[in-house]
Amino acid sequence: SDLVMSLYRHVSGREELLDLVVAAMAADVPQTAPLGDWRQDLAAAGRDVRAGLLRRPHLTVLLTSRAGRGGAEVSMLERTLGTLRSAGFSAEEAVLANHALGNYVAGAALWEAVGMAGTTGAERTARLEAAADAIAALPPDRFPNLTWVGRSLIKGTLDERFEFGLRALIDGFERALERRPD
């Protein structure tokens, strides 16, 4: 198209163009105002990035695969590291915690965008029901754990699933802080 060709004339190539797209999307990530409680602020940062990724689910793969290439995430990184620093993490621990949080959020958003959750409405319900039926048909002697969870495997909203993991991760960060020698 003419738009694509005019863009190519203004950037040095495909890589720069993709970095510009990622930068524009990163700038569009919501920024919840900090409350001053590190747990709440860290959770809000995770929710904000997830929301930003899912605003354009068709570009989630691009965003998650190009992280760290164009510097678009610098303000988000500054925010998260500041929150972890205020909690009392060392610089090294803050980097590791940020990495774990980023991996969790990116993975959850990627699954929502392209996995079974990428479907909506009746299609999603039908696919989940088909999955539950397939699990129910498995022989319990070979699959005792799948039989045990049964239909629970398809229960819960995407938000409930995300929030459970986010809480577990932040609880783990808090335990790590508590175990540190003074």
C-alpha positions as CSV (number, residue, x, y, z in Angstrom):
1,S,0.0,0.0,0.0
2,D,1.0,3.6,-0.4
3,L,1.1,4.1,3.4
4,V,3.5,1.2,3.9
5,M,5.8,2.5,1.0
6,S,5.8,6.0,2.5
7,L,6.7,4.6,5.9
8,Y,9.6,2.6,4.4
9,R,11.0,5.8,2.8
10,H,11.1,7.4,6.3
11,V,12.7,4.5,8.3
12,S,15.8,2.6,7.6
13,G,14.1,-0.8,7.2
14,R,11.7,-3.4,8.6
15,E,13.5,-3.6,12.0
16,E,13.2,0.1,12.7
17,L,9.6,0.1,11.6
18,L,8.8,-2.7,14.0
19,D,10.6,-0.9,16.8
20,L,8.5,2.2,16.1
21,V,5.3,0.1,16.2
22,V,6.4,-1.4,19.6
23,A,7.3,2.1,20.9
24,A,3.9,3.5,19.9
25,M,2.2,0.6,21.6
26,A,4.4,0.8,24.8
27,A,3.5,4.5,25.0
28,D,-0.2,3.5,25.0
29,V,0.1,1.1,28.1
30,P,-2.0,2.5,30.9
31,Q,-0.2,3.9,33.9
32,T,-2.2,3.4,37.1
33,A,-1.2,6.1,39.6
34,P,1.0,4.6,42.4
35,L,-0.6,4.1,45.8
36,G,2.6,3.8,47.8
37,D,2.1,0.1,48.7
38,W,4.6,-1.9,46.8
39,R,2.4,-5.0,46.5
40,Q,-0.5,-3.0,45.1
41,D,1.7,-0.9,42.8
42,L,3.5,-4.0,41.4
43,A,0.2,-5.7,40.8
44,A,-1.1,-2.6,39.0
45,A,2.0,-2.5,36.8
46,G,1.4,-6.1,35.8
47,R,-2.3,-5.4,35.1
48,D,-1.4,-2.3,33.1
49,V,1.1,-4.1,30.8
50,R,-1.4,-7.0,30.3
51,A,-4.1,-4.5,29.4
52,G,-1.7,-2.7,27.0
53,L,-0.8,-6.0,25.3
54,L,-4.4,-7.1,25.0
55,R,-5.6,-3.8,23.5
56,R,-4.2,-5.2,20.2
57,P,-4.1,-8.9,20.7
58,H,-3.1,-9.5,17.0
59,L,0.2,-7.6,17.8
60,T,0.9,-9.3,21.2
61,V,3.3,-11.8,19.5
62,L,5.2,-8.9,18.0
63,L,5.4,-7.0,21.3
64,T,6.4,-10.0,23.4
65,S,9.0,-11.1,20.9
66,R,10.7,-7.7,20.5
67,A,10.9,-6.7,24.2
68,G,14.1,-4.9,25.1
69,R,15.0,-4.1,21.5
70,G,14.0,-0.5,21.0
71,G,14.0,1.0,24.5
72,A,10.2,1.5,24.3
73,E,9.7,-0.1,27.7
74,V,12.1,2.2,29.6
75,S,9.4,4.1,31.5
76,M,7.7,0.9,32.4
77,L,11.0,-0.6,33.6
78,E,11.8,2.5,35.6
79,R,8.3,2.3,37.3
80,T,8.6,-1.3,38.2
81,L,12.2,-1.1,39.4
82,G,11.3,1.9,41.5
83,T,8.5,-0.1,43.1
84,L,10.8,-3.0,43.9
85,R,13.4,-0.7,45.2
86,S,10.9,0.9,47.6
87,A,10.0,-2.6,48.9
88,G,13.6,-3.1,49.9
89,F,14.9,-5.4,47.2
90,S,18.6,-5.2,46.2
91,A,19.4,-4.1,42.7
92,E,20.0,-7.7,41.6
93,E,16.8,-8.9,43.3
94,A,14.8,-6.1,41.7
95,V,16.1,-7.1,38.2
96,L,15.2,-10.8,38.8
97,A,11.7,-9.9,40.2
98,N,11.1,-7.6,37.3
99,H,12.1,-10.4,34.9
100,A,9.8,-12.9,36.6
101,L,6.9,-10.5,36.5
102,G,7.5,-9.5,32.9
103,N,7.7,-13.2,31.8
104,Y,4.5,-14.0,33.7
105,V,2.5,-11.0,32.2
106,A,3.9,-11.6,28.7
107,G,3.1,-15.3,28.8
108,A,-0.4,-14.7,30.1
109,A,-1.2,-12.1,27.5
110,L,0.3,-14.3,24.8
111,W,-1.9,-17.2,25.8
112,E,-4.9,-14.9,25.9
113,A,-4.2,-13.5,22.5
114,V,-3.3,-16.6,20.6
115,G,-4.3,-19.6,22.7
116,M,-7.7,-21.0,23.3
117,A,-8.6,-17.8,25.2
118,G,-8.1,-15.9,21.9
119,T,-11.6,-17.0,21.0
120,T,-14.7,-15.2,22.3
121,G,-18.3,-15.8,22.9
122,A,-20.0,-18.9,21.7
123,E,-16.8,-20.2,19.9
124,R,-14.8,-20.0,23.2
125,T,-17.6,-21.7,25.1
126,A,-17.8,-24.5,22.5
127,R,-14.1,-25.1,22.5
128,L,-13.9,-25.2,26.3
129,E,-16.9,-27.6,26.5
130,A,-15.2,-29.8,23.9
131,A,-12.0,-29.8,25.9
132,A,-13.9,-30.7,29.1
133,D,-15.7,-33.5,27.3
134,A,-12.4,-34.9,25.9
135,I,-11.0,-34.8,29.5
136,A,-14.1,-36.6,30.9
137,A,-13.6,-39.3,28.3
138,L,-10.0,-40.1,29.4
139,P,-9.5,-43.4,31.2
140,P,-9.1,-42.5,34.9
141,D,-6.6,-45.3,35.5
142,R,-4.2,-43.6,33.0
143,F,-5.1,-40.0,33.8
144,P,-6.0,-39.9,37.5
145,N,-5.1,-36.2,37.9
146,L,-7.0,-35.0,34.9
147,T,-10.0,-37.0,36.1
148,W,-9.6,-35.5,39.5
149,V,-9.8,-31.9,38.3
150,G,-12.4,-32.7,35.7
151,R,-14.4,-29.6,34.6
152,S,-12.4,-27.4,37.0
153,L,-9.9,-27.3,34.2
154,I,-12.1,-24.9,32.2
155,K,-13.5,-22.9,35.2
156,G,-12.7,-19.4,36.0
157,T,-12.5,-16.2,34.0
158,L,-9.3,-15.0,32.3
159,D,-9.1,-12.2,34.9
160,E,-9.4,-14.7,37.8
161,R,-6.7,-16.9,36.4
162,F,-4.4,-13.9,35.8
163,E,-5.0,-12.5,39.3
164,F,-4.3,-15.8,41.0
165,G,-0.9,-16.1,39.3
166,L,-0.1,-12.4,39.9
167,R,-0.9,-12.8,43.6
168,A,1.2,-16.0,43.9
169,L,4.1,-14.3,42.2
170,I,3.9,-11.2,44.5
171,D,3.5,-13.4,47.6
172,G,6.7,-15.2,46.5
173,F,8.5,-11.9,46.2
174,E,7.3,-10.9,49.7
175,R,8.5,-14.3,51.1
176,A,11.9,-13.7,49.5
177,L,12.2,-10.3,51.2
178,E,11.2,-11.8,54.6
179,R,13.8,-14.6,54.3
180,R,16.7,-12.2,53.6
181,P,19.3,-11.8,56.3
182,D,19.2,-8.3,57.8
